[in-house]
Amino acid sequence: QVQLVESGGGLVQAGGSLRLSCAASGRTFSRYAMGWFRQAPGKEREFVAAVTWNTGRTYYADSMKGRFTISREVAKNTVYLQMNSLKPEDTAVYYCGADPIEYGSRMSSSPSDYDYWGQGTQVTVSS
């Protein structure tokens, strides 16, 4: 049974930092891209960043570049999202997803391409 479990969310002041973790289990993810998305109340799920499990190649939404960094630690089966200089508009539930891709293929920013999802972790940034 595939499980993605996010953690690391919380309440932080504007300008602060958080590191989210996504622990993956239940299958081999070597042919997957792992993505972070976020969803604020009343809004659609928004792509943040993705990383390929086998090579560590990364892909960011343009608006996330510079403040957010995605990485993975293969030995721990864990994907991270380092978030710096947080703003109130970053407040959302952050989700981790897994998307099966061919080697060298472009990673997807569409939630519908992701097969597996975690339960999400709440990030609240106060002004």
Secondary structure, DSSP 8 states (H G I E B T S, - for coil): --EEEEE--EEEETT--EEEEEEEESS--TTEEEEEEEE-TTS--EEEEEEETTT--EEE-GGGTTTEEEEEEGGGTEEEEEE-S--GGG-EEEEEEEEE--TT------GGG--EE---EEEEEE-
